[in-house]
Amino acid sequence: MKTVFVLNGPNLNMLGKREQGIYGSKALDGIAEECREAGKALGIEVDFRQSNHEGVLVDWIHEAGDKAAGIVINAGAYSHTSIAIHDAIRAIAPTPVAEVHLSNIYAREAFRHHSMVSPVAVGVICGFGPLGYTLALQALATKL
Ligand code: CA2
């Protein structure tokens, strides 16, 4: 069975505890469960992870290049700043990467309008809350 890494960046461990008006009430564990369910329906094993550390995310992207068929990533605020994550995704090409954001980053502050991940992603889903992860897994499955 193919494995897809679902990688989550900084502060996403706080979901459901704060800022529910922007990010909703579901905790990251609930999103992980939804991803595993979606994976089952698609015949994909989901390896769901979260880190607040840029280098850890880079290491996981490299690991995915060896072990996974693709990646769904919500790199959180690092999406807007991280050349290291951009380079890591380039380094594992042609492993497909789908970018997800819970919120519509284009309807928010200008500093969220640019993503370092988007130019190296096969596609981007934002603004649909946790559903975006399931949609990204479905979309990625068509590329595997
Ligand atoms: O919309 C998204 O999924 C984001 O990637 C979430 C990031 C944000 O920096 C991006 O611009 C868009 C933030 C992660 C969640 O941060 C929280 C902070 C406090 C309470 C709950 C979540």
Backbone and ligand atoms as CSV (ligand in chain L), in Angstrom:
chain,resi,resn,atom,element,x,y,z
A,1,MET,N,N,0.844,-1.205,0.000
A,1,MET,CA,C,0.000,0.000,0.000
A,1,MET,C,C,0.879,1.256,0.000
A,2,LYS,N,N,0.494,2.243,-0.795
A,2,LYS,CA,C,1.276,3.482,-0.839
A,2,LYS,C,C,1.032,4.319,0.415
A,3,THR,N,N,2.094,5.017,0.829
A,3,THR,CA,C,2.000,5.884,2.010
A,3,THR,C,C,2.071,7.343,1.577
A,4,VAL,N,N,1.206,8.156,2.171
A,4,VAL,CA,C,1.279,9.611,1.993
A,4,VAL,C,C,1.566,10.234,3.356
A,5,PHE,N,N,2.595,11.069,3.403
A,5,PHE,CA,C,2.876,11.829,4.621
A,5,PHE,C,C,1.967,13.063,4.637
A,6,VAL,N,N,1.299,13.290,5.753
A,6,VAL,CA,C,0.530,14.533,5.942
A,6,VAL,C,C,1.273,15.333,7.010
A,7,LEU,N,N,1.936,16.395,6.572
A,7,LEU,CA,C,2.837,17.143,7.447
A,7,LEU,C,C,2.232,18.485,7.841
A,8,ASN,N,N,2.351,18.796,9.115
A,8,ASN,CA,C,1.777,20.022,9.678
A,8,ASN,C,C,2.846,20.818,10.398
A,9,GLY,N,N,2.818,22.139,10.161
A,9,GLY,CA,C,3.843,23.006,10.712
A,9,GLY,C,C,3.439,23.694,12.000
A,10,PRO,N,N,4.134,24.797,12.301
A,10,PRO,CA,C,4.055,25.427,13.616
A,10,PRO,C,C,2.659,25.905,14.004
A,11,ASN,N,N,2.368,25.689,15.276
A,11,ASN,CA,C,1.141,26.134,15.951
A,11,ASN,C,C,-0.100,25.319,15.604
A,12,LEU,N,N,0.014,24.421,14.642
A,12,LEU,CA,C,-1.180,23.642,14.288
A,12,LEU,C,C,-1.578,22.681,15.409
A,13,ASN,N,N,-0.648,22.418,16.348
A,13,ASN,CA,C,-0.995,21.644,17.548
A,13,ASN,C,C,-1.946,22.413,18.463
A,14,MET,N,N,-2.126,23.715,18.194
A,14,MET,CA,C,-3.019,24.543,19.025
A,14,MET,C,C,-4.457,24.569,18.497
A,15,LEU,N,N,-4.691,23.927,17.377
A,15,LEU,CA,C,-6.036,23.953,16.781
A,15,LEU,C,C,-7.090,23.470,17.774
A,16,GLY,N,N,-8.225,24.142,17.771
A,16,GLY,CA,C,-9.324,23.766,18.653
A,16,GLY,C,C,-9.218,24.371,20.032
A,17,LYS,N,N,-8.029,24.909,20.357
A,17,LYS,CA,C,-7.832,25.473,21.703
A,17,LYS,C,C,-7.949,26.987,21.675
A,18,ARG,N,N,-7.521,27.620,20.586
A,18,ARG,CA,C,-7.514,29.081,20.434
A,18,ARG,C,C,-7.891,29.426,19.002
A,19,GLU,N,N,-8.245,30.695,18.761
A,19,GLU,CA,C,-8.495,31.211,17.403
A,19,GLU,C,C,-9.518,30.358,16.641
A,20,GLN,N,N,-10.566,29.917,17.352
A,20,GLN,CA,C,-11.554,29.050,16.698
A,20,GLN,C,C,-12.319,29.794,15.605
A,21,GLY,N,N,-12.404,31.127,15.732
A,21,GLY,CA,C,-13.093,31.934,14.718
A,21,GLY,C,C,-12.417,31.834,13.363
A,22,ILE,N,N,-11.100,31.653,13.358
A,22,ILE,CA,C,-10.359,31.555,12.089
A,22,ILE,C,C,-10.199,30.097,11.670
A,23,TYR,N,N,-9.829,29.237,12.632
A,23,TYR,CA,C,-9.409,27.874,12.260
A,23,TYR,C,C,-10.422,26.791,12.624
A,24,GLY,N,N,-11.549,27.182,13.276
A,24,GLY,CA,C,-12.565,26.188,13.617
A,24,GLY,C,C,-12.277,25.508,14.946
A,25,SER,N,N,-13.165,24.599,15.309
A,25,SER,CA,C,-13.108,24.008,16.650
A,25,SER,C,C,-12.451,22.632,16.665
A,26,LYS,N,N,-12.163,22.100,15.493
A,26,LYS,CA,C,-11.591,20.744,15.445
A,26,LYS,C,C,-10.111,20.759,15.844
A,27,ALA,N,N,-9.724,19.848,16.691
A,27,ALA,CA,C,-8.320,19.705,17.080
A,27,ALA,C,C,-7.565,18.926,15.993
A,28,LEU,N,N,-6.238,19.011,16.034
A,28,LEU,CA,C,-5.426,18.348,15.009
A,28,LEU,C,C,-5.636,16.825,15.022
A,29,ASP,N,N,-5.872,16.253,16.200
A,29,ASP,CA,C,-6.144,14.809,16.296
A,29,ASP,C,C,-7.364,14.417,15.464
A,30,GLY,N,N,-8.380,15.299,15.490
A,30,GLY,CA,C,-9.606,15.045,14.714
A,30,GLY,C,C,-9.320,15.084,13.223
A,31,ILE,N,N,-8.458,16.027,12.814
A,31,ILE,CA,C,-8.082,16.108,11.390
A,31,ILE,C,C,-7.273,14.866,11.001
A,32,ALA,N,N,-6.408,14.422,11.907
A,32,ALA,CA,C,-5.607,13.210,11.633
A,32,ALA,C,C,-6.539,12.016,11.395
A,33,GLU,N,N,-7.560,11.898,12.238
A,33,GLU,CA,C,-8.509,10.790,12.117
A,33,GLU,C,C,-9.240,10.857,10.769
A,34,GLU,N,N,-9.664,12.073,10.386
A,34,GLU,CA,C,-10.344,12.244,9.085
A,34,GLU,C,C,-9.419,11.862,7.935
A,35,CYS,N,N,-8.137,12.211,8.055
A,35,CYS,CA,C,-7.171,11.864,7.000
A,35,CYS,C,C,-7.011,10.351,6.897
A,36,ARG,N,N,-6.941,9.673,8.050
A,36,ARG,CA,C,-6.781,8.209,8.024
A,36,ARG,C,C,-8.004,7.554,7.378
A,37,GLU,N,N,-9.201,8.095,7.705
A,37,GLU,CA,C,-10.448,7.580,7.101
A,37,GLU,C,C,-10.426,7.795,5.591
A,38,ALA,N,N,-10.039,9.007,5.173
A,38,ALA,CA,C,-9.980,9.317,3.732
A,38,ALA,C,C,-8.959,8.399,3.058
A,39,GLY,N,N,-7.842,8.163,3.733
A,39,GLY,CA,C,-6.811,7.282,3.194
A,39,GLY,C,C,-7.340,5.874,2.989
A,40,LYS,N,N,-8.110,5.386,3.970
A,40,LYS,CA,C,-8.683,4.036,3.866
A,40,LYS,C,C,-9.521,3.910,2.602
A,41,ALA,N,N,-10.373,4.918,2.378
A,41,ALA,CA,C,-11.266,4.905,1.208
A,41,ALA,C,C,-10.472,4.950,-0.096
A,42,LEU,N,N,-9.270,5.527,-0.044
A,42,LEU,CA,C,-8.456,5.691,-1.257
A,42,LEU,C,C,-7.391,4.596,-1.399
A,43,GLY,N,N,-7.312,3.716,-0.390
A,43,GLY,CA,C,-6.279,2.669,-0.419
A,43,GLY,C,C,-4.886,3.220,-0.175
A,44,ILE,N,N,-4.820,4.253,0.663
A,44,ILE,CA,C,-3.541,4.917,0.965
A,44,ILE,C,C,-3.321,4.873,2.470
A,45,GLU,N,N,-2.093,4.567,2.873
A,45,GLU,CA,C,-1.763,4.684,4.299
A,45,GLU,C,C,-1.328,6.112,4.583
A,46,VAL,N,N,-1.903,6.718,5.616
A,46,VAL,CA,C,-1.599,8.104,5.966
A,46,VAL,C,C,-0.680,8.134,7.179
A,47,ASP,N,N,0.451,8.809,7.026
A,47,ASP,CA,C,1.383,9.022,8.142
A,47,ASP,C,C,1.295,10.505,8.500
A,48,PHE,N,N,0.572,10.799,9.584
A,48,PHE,CA,C,0.211,12.184,9.946
A,48,PHE,C,C,1.148,12.699,11.036
A,49,ARG,N,N,1.782,13.850,10.794
A,49,ARG,CA,C,2.765,14.397,11.747
A,49,ARG,C,C,2.632,15.907,11.884
A,50,GLN,N,N,3.091,16.423,13.037
A,50,GLN,CA,C,3.139,17.879,13.261
A,50,GLN,C,C,4.429,18.234,13.972
A,51,SER,N,N,5.055,19.344,13.543
A,51,SER,CA,C,6.212,19.867,14.273
A,51,SER,C,C,6.204,21.390,14.248
A,52,ASN,N,N,6.720,21.953,15.320
A,52,ASN,CA,C,6.881,23.407,15.383
A,52,ASN,C,C,8.249,23.842,14.866
A,53,HIS,N,N,9.047,22.904,14.372
A,53,HIS,CA,C,10.447,23.177,14.028
A,53,HIS,C,C,10.708,23.005,12.532
A,54,GLU,N,N,11.230,24.037,11.927
A,54,GLU,CA,C,11.452,24.055,10.477
A,54,GLU,C,C,12.343,22.883,10.027
A,55,GLY,N,N,13.453,22.661,10.760
A,55,GLY,CA,C,14.396,21.608,10.369
A,55,GLY,C,C,13.777,20.223,10.441
A,56,VAL,N,N,12.893,20.027,11.413
A,56,VAL,CA,C,12.214,18.727,11.528
A,56,VAL,C,C,11.327,18.511,10.302
A,57,LEU,N,N,10.635,19.574,9.891
A,57,LEU,CA,C,9.786,19.463,8.695
A,57,LEU,C,C,10.642,19.151,7.463
A,58,VAL,N,N,11.803,19.790,7.368
A,58,VAL,CA,C,12.734,19.516,6.253
A,58,VAL,C,C,13.154,18.042,6.282
A,59,ASP,N,N,13.515,17.534,7.477
A,59,ASP,CA,C,13.905,16.114,7.601
A,59,ASP,C,C,12.769,15.188,7.161
A,60,TRP,N,N,11.548,15.525,7.549
A,60,TRP,CA,C,10.401,14.670,7.191
A,60,TRP,C,C,10.145,14.705,5.686
A,61,ILE,N,N,10.349,15.863,5.064
A,61,ILE,CA,C,10.177,15.953,3.601
A,61,ILE,C,C,11.214,15.049,2.920
A,62,HIS,N,N,12.469,15.091,3.404
A,62,HIS,CA,C,13.495,14.195,2.842
A,62,HIS,C,C,13.095,12.734,3.050
A,63,GLU,N,N,12.621,12.407,4.259
A,63,GLU,CA,C,12.193,11.029,4.558
A,63,GLU,C,C,11.079,10.596,3.606
A,64,ALA,N,N,10.151,11.513,3.351
A,64,ALA,CA,C,9.045,11.201,2.430
A,64,ALA,C,C,9.588,10.896,1.035
A,65,GLY,N,N,10.651,11.602,0.643
A,65,GLY,CA,C,11.251,11.348,-0.670
A,65,GLY,C,C,11.713,9.905,-0.811
A,66,ASP,N,N,12.125,9.281,0.313
A,66,ASP,CA,C,12.564,7.877,0.300
A,66,ASP,C,C,11.411,6.911,0.500
A,67,LYS,N,N,10.449,7.282,1.352
A,67,LYS,CA,C,9.469,6.300,1.830
A,67,LYS,C,C,8.038,6.502,1.339
A,68,ALA,N,N,7.693,7.716,0.912
A,68,ALA,CA,C,6.287,8.009,0.635
A,68,ALA,C,C,6.043,8.230,-0.858
A,69,ALA,N,N,4.779,8.047,-1.238
A,69,ALA,CA,C,4.397,8.282,-2.638
A,69,ALA,C,C,4.067,9.748,-2.864
A,70,GLY,N,N,3.764,10.468,-1.780
A,70,GLY,CA,C,3.423,11.888,-1.910
A,70,GLY,C,C,3.289,12.528,-0.545
A,71,ILE,N,N,3.099,13.839,-0.558
A,71,ILE,CA,C,2.976,14.612,0.691
A,71,ILE,C,C,1.795,15.558,0.576
A,72,VAL,N,N,1.022,15.636,1.662
A,72,VAL,CA,C,0.102,16.759,1.872
A,72,VAL,C,C,0.743,17.602,2.958
A,73,ILE,N,N,0.914,18.896,2.707
A,73,ILE,CA,C,1.578,19.732,3.712
A,73,ILE,C,C,0.808,21.008,3.996
A,74,ASN,N,N,0.601,21.250,5.287
A,74,ASN,CA,C,0.204,22.575,5.768
A,74,ASN,C,C,1.395,23.054,6.590
A,75,ALA,N,N,2.249,23.832,5.956
A,75,ALA,CA,C,3.483,24.262,6.622
A,75,ALA,C,C,3.248,25.442,7.558
A,76,GLY,N,N,1.973,25.812,7.783
A,76,GLY,CA,C,1.669,26.914,8.698
A,76,GLY,C,C,2.388,28.180,8.243
A,77,ALA,N,N,2.876,28.948,9.203
A,77,ALA,CA,C,3.528,30.218,8.878
A,77,ALA,C,C,4.810,30.028,8.060
A,78,TYR,N,N,5.444,28.843,8.162
A,78,TYR,CA,C,6.642,28.593,7.340
A,78,TYR,C,C,6.315,28.592,5.848
A,79,SER,N,N,5.040,28.387,5.518
A,79,SER,CA,C,4.633,28.455,4.104
A,79,SER,C,C,5.043,29.787,3.491
A,80,HIS,N,N,4.985,30.840,4.306
A,80,HIS,CA,C,5.205,32.195,3.789
A,80,HIS,C,C,6.669,32.608,3.823
A,81,THR,N,N,7.494,31.837,4.520
A,81,THR,CA,C,8.872,32.306,4.783
A,81,THR,C,C,9.978,31.317,4.412
A,82,SER,N,N,9.666,30.041,4.292
A,82,SER,CA,C,10.740,29.039,4.358
A,82,SER,C,C,11.321,28.642,2.990
A,83,ILE,N,N,12.489,29.199,2.693
A,83,ILE,CA,C,13.238,28.746,1.509
A,83,ILE,C,C,13.693,27.302,1.734
A,84,ALA,N,N,13.978,26.946,3.010
A,84,ALA,CA,C,14.435,25.583,3.315
A,84,ALA,C,C,13.370,24.547,2.964
A,85,ILE,N,N,12.117,24.844,3.267
A,85,ILE,CA,C,11.040,23.901,2.926
A,85,ILE,C,C,10.832,23.874,1.411
A,86,HIS,N,N,10.894,25.030,0.774
A,86,HIS,CA,C,10.818,25.101,-0.695
A,86,HIS,C,C,11.903,24.216,-1.318
A,87,ASP,N,N,13.147,24.377,-0.852
A,87,ASP,CA,C,14.270,23.612,-1.408
A,87,ASP,C,C,14.120,22.110,-1.144
A,88,ALA,N,N,13.623,21.769,0.055
A,88,ALA,CA,C,13.443,20.350,0.403
A,88,ALA,C,C,12.436,19.693,-0.536
A,89,ILE,N,N,11.355,20.418,-0.840
A,89,ILE,CA,C,10.337,19.860,-1.755
A,89,ILE,C,C,10.936,19.691,-3.154
A,90,ARG,N,N,11.708,20.686,-3.591
A,90,ARG,CA,C,12.394,20.563,-4.899
A,90,ARG,C,C,13.329,19.363,-4.908
A,91,ALA,N,N,13.977,19.124,-3.749
A,91,ALA,CA,C,15.001,18.071,-3.664
A,91,ALA,C,C,14.408,16.670,-3.789
A,92,ILE,N,N,13.115,16.524,-3.520
A,92,ILE,CA,C,12.514,15.180,-3.600
A,92,ILE,C,C,11.675,15.000,-4.863
A,93,ALA,N,N,11.763,15.950,-5.791
A,93,ALA,CA,C,11.041,15.814,-7.063
A,93,ALA,C,C,11.422,14.484,-7.719
A,94,PRO,N,N,10.461,13.796,-8.331
A,94,PRO,CA,C,9.105,14.222,-8.670
A,94,PRO,C,C,8.034,13.806,-7.663
A,95,THR,N,N,8.413,13.524,-6.404
A,95,THR,CA,C,7.390,13.186,-5.398
A,95,THR,C,C,6.377,14.341,-5.315
A,96,PRO,N,N,5.077,14.048,-5.566
A,96,PRO,CA,C,4.103,15.141,-5.598
A,96,PRO,C,C,3.736,15.662,-4.204
A,97,VAL,N,N,3.607,16.958,-4.118
A,97,VAL,CA,C,3.275,17.626,-2.848
A,97,VAL,C,C,2.030,18.482,-3.052
A,98,ALA,N,N,1.028,18.267,-2.199
A,98,ALA,CA,C,-0.193,19.084,-2.226
A,98,ALA,C,C,-0.162,20.014,-1.015
A,99,GLU,N,N,-0.369,21.291,-1.263
A,99,GLU,CA,C,-0.355,22.298,-0.193
A,99,GLU,C,C,-1.788,22.550,0.295
A,100,VAL,N,N,-1.931,22.600,1.615
A,100,VAL,CA,C,-3.241,22.850,2.226
A,100,VAL,C,C,-3.134,23.989,3.232
A,101,HIS,N,N,-4.158,24.818,3.267
A,101,HIS,CA,C,-4.339,25.770,4.364
A,101,HIS,C,C,-5.794,25.713,4.805
A,102,LEU,N,N,-5.988,25.740,6.105
A,102,LEU,CA,C,-7.350,25.731,6.647
A,102,LEU,C,C,-8.094,27.001,6.255
A,103,SER,N,N,-7.414,28.120,6.401
A,103,SER,CA,C,-8.031,29.422,6.109
A,103,SER,C,C,-7.729,29.829,4.673
A,104,ASN,N,N,-8.507,30.800,4.181
A,104,ASN,CA,C,-8.236,31.370,2.858
A,104,ASN,C,C,-7.150,32.427,3.036
A,105,ILE,N,N,-5.918,32.034,2.764
A,105,ILE,CA,C,-4.780,32.928,3.042
A,105,ILE,C,C,-4.849,34.222,2.212
A,106,TYR,N,N,-5.608,34.198,1.104
A,106,TYR,CA,C,-5.711,35.396,0.238
A,106,TYR,C,C,-6.752,36.386,0.749
A,107,ALA,N,N,-7.563,35.950,1.715
A,107,ALA,CA,C,-8.564,36.841,2.301
A,107,ALA,C,C,-8.063,37.396,3.635
A,108,ARG,N,N,-6.777,37.162,3.929
A,108,ARG,CA,C,-6.207,37.571,5.217
A,108,ARG,C,C,-5.111,38.626,5.000
A,109,GLU,N,N,-4.230,38.783,5.971
A,109,GLU,CA,C,-3.187,39.812,5.891
A,109,GLU,C,C,-2.304,39.592,4.652
A,110,ALA,N,N,-1.764,40.692,4.125
A,110,ALA,CA,C,-0.941,40.614,2.904
A,110,ALA,C,C,0.247,39.662,3.080
A,111,PHE,N,N,0.809,39.583,4.322
A,111,PHE,CA,C,1.984,38.720,4.489
A,111,PHE,C,C,1.663,37.239,4.331
A,112,ARG,N,N,0.359,36.900,4.299
A,112,ARG,CA,C,-0.008,35.482,4.084
A,112,ARG,C,C,-0.315,35.196,2.607
A,113,HIS,N,N,-0.257,36.226,1.758
A,113,HIS,CA,C,-0.689,36.036,0.371
A,113,HIS,C,C,0.347,35.314,-0.480
A,114,HIS,N,N,1.602,35.307,-0.001
A,114,HIS,CA,C,2.632,34.611,-0.765
A,114,HIS,C,C,3.025,33.318,-0.062
A,115,SER,N,N,3.156,32.238,-0.848
A,115,SER,CA,C,3.602,30.962,-0.290
A,115,SER,C,C,4.871,30.507,-0.996
A,116,MET,N,N,5.855,30.079,-0.206
A,116,MET,CA,C,7.091,29.491,-0.748
A,116,MET,C,C,6.836,28.050,-1.217
A,117,VAL,N,N,5.739,27.473,-0.750
A,117,VAL,CA,C,5.424,26.079,-1.083
A,117,VAL,C,C,4.703,25.985,-2.432
A,118,SER,N,N,3.818,26.945,-2.706
A,118,SER,CA,C,2.954,26.852,-3.902
A,118,SER,C,C,3.711,26.610,-5.208
A,119,PRO,N,N,4.850,27.295,-5.450
A,119,PRO,CA,C,5.532,27.089,-6.741
A,119,PRO,C,C,6.090,25.677,-6.921
A,120,VAL,N,N,6.247,24.929,-5.816
A,120,VAL,CA,C,6.796,23.572,-5.916
A,120,VAL,C,C,5.739,22.505,-5.560
A,121,ALA,N,N,4.483,22.946,-5.447
A,121,ALA,CA,C,3.382,22.016,-5.164
A,121,ALA,C,C,2.664,21.657,-6.469
A,122,VAL,N,N,2.056,20.455,-6.484
A,122,VAL,CA,C,1.243,20.111,-7.665
A,122,VAL,C,C,-0.083,20.857,-7.633
A,123,GLY,N,N,-0.539,21.232,-6.435
A,123,GLY,CA,C,-1.780,21.981,-6.311
A,123,GLY,C,C,-1.929,22.535,-4.912
A,124,VAL,N,N,-2.875,23.466,-4.770
A,124,VAL,CA,C,-3.081,24.164,-3.495
A,124,VAL,C,C,-4.580,24.192,-3.180
A,125,ILE,N,N,-4.912,23.878,-1.914
A,125,ILE,CA,C,-6.300,23.978,-1.461
A,125,ILE,C,C,-6.301,24.842,-0.214
A,126,CYS,N,N,-7.092,25.911,-0.215
A,126,CYS,CA,C,-7.161,26.737,0.998
A,126,CYS,C,C,-8.562,27.272,1.205
A,127,GLY,N,N,-8.904,27.452,2.480
A,127,GLY,CA,C,-10.158,28.113,2.831
A,127,GLY,C,C,-11.305,27.187,3.163
A,128,PHE,N,N,-11.093,25.891,3.065
A,128,PHE,CA,C,-12.188,24.945,3.311
A,128,PHE,C,C,-12.054,24.213,4.643
A,129,GLY,N,N,-11.221,24.750,5.526
A,129,GLY,CA,C,-11.068,24.129,6.843
A,129,GLY,C,C,-10.495,22.723,6.728
A,130,PRO,N,N,-10.804,21.868,7.709
A,130,PRO,CA,C,-10.257,20.504,7.718
A,130,PRO,C,C,-10.593,19.695,6.462
A,131,LEU,N,N,-11.720,20.014,5.819
A,131,LEU,CA,C,-12.093,19.310,4.584
A,131,LEU,C,C,-10.976,19.391,3.541
A,132,GLY,N,N,-10.199,20.472,3.593
A,132,GLY,CA,C,-9.107,20.651,2.629
A,132,GLY,C,C,-8.111,19.496,2.639
A,133,TYR,N,N,-7.891,18.903,3.822
A,133,TYR,CA,C,-6.948,17.783,3.904
A,133,TYR,C,C,-7.477,16.574,3.126
A,134,THR,N,N,-8.780,16.285,3.319
A,134,THR,CA,C,-9.399,15.162,2.592
A,134,THR,C,C,-9.373,15.425,1.088
A,135,LEU,N,N,-9.711,16.668,0.705
A,135,LEU,CA,C,-9.699,17.023,-0.722
A,135,LEU,C,C,-8.293,16.868,-1.299
A,136,ALA,N,N,-7.297,17.279,-0.523
A,136,ALA,CA,C,-5.906,17.188,-0.993
A,136,ALA,C,C,-5.491,15.722,-1.160
A,137,LEU,N,N,-5.903,14.863,-0.220
A,137,LEU,CA,C,-5.573,13.430,-0.348
A,137,LEU,C,C,-6.235,12.843,-1.593
A,138,GLN,N,N,-7.501,13.231,-1.831
A,138,GLN,CA,C,-8.206,12.729,-3.023
A,138,GLN,C,C,-7.504,13.205,-4.288
A,139,ALA,N,N,-7.125,14.473,-4.303
A,139,ALA,CA,C,-6.464,15.045,-5.484
A,139,ALA,C,C,-5.100,14.392,-5.695
A,140,LEU,N,N,-4.370,14.201,-4.592
A,140,LEU,CA,C,-3.033,13.596,-4.687
A,140,LEU,C,C,-3.131,12.159,-5.207
A,141,ALA,N,N,-4.178,11.446,-4.754
A,141,ALA,CA,C,-4.359,10.041,-5.173
A,141,ALA,C,C,-4.464,9.928,-6.696
A,142,THR,N,N,-4.975,10.955,-7.352
A,142,THR,CA,C,-5.084,10.919,-8.819
A,142,THR,C,C,-3.710,11.069,-9.480
A,143,LYS,N,N,-2.717,11.500,-8.721
A,143,LYS,CA,C,-1.362,11.716,-9.268
A,143,LYS,C,C,-0.423,10.562,-8.953
A,144,LEU,N,N,-0.873,9.608,-8.120
A,144,LEU,CA,C,0.052,8.547,-7.668
A,144,LEU,C,C,0.056,7.354,-8.632
L,1,CA2,O1,O,-4.713,28.516,7.274
L,1,CA2,C1,C,-3.785,27.760,7.557
L,1,CA2,O2,O,-3.870,26.542,7.586
L,1,CA2,C2,C,-2.427,28.368,7.949
L,1,CA2,O3,O,-1.404,27.558,7.376
L,1,CA2,C3,C,-2.369,28.315,9.464
L,1,CA2,C4,C,-1.142,28.989,10.053
L,1,CA2,C5,C,-0.955,30.392,9.486
L,1,CA2,O4,O,0.256,30.954,9.942
L,1,CA2,C6,C,-0.970,30.393,7.950
L,1,CA2,O5,O,-0.865,31.724,7.495
L,1,CA2,C7,C,-2.256,29.781,7.416
L,1,CA2,C8,C,-1.284,29.076,11.575
L,1,CA2,C9,C,-1.370,27.718,12.238
L,1,CA2,C10,C,-2.393,27.653,13.312
L,1,CA2,O6,O,-2.165,28.608,14.309
L,1,CA2,C11,C,-2.961,28.636,15.422
L,1,CA2,C12,C,-2.652,29.620,16.318
L,1,CA2,C13,C,-3.382,29.737,17.483
L,1,CA2,C14,C,-4.436,28.855,17.731
L,1,CA2,C15,C,-4.736,27.860,16.832
L,1,CA2,C16,C,-3.981,27.750,15.675
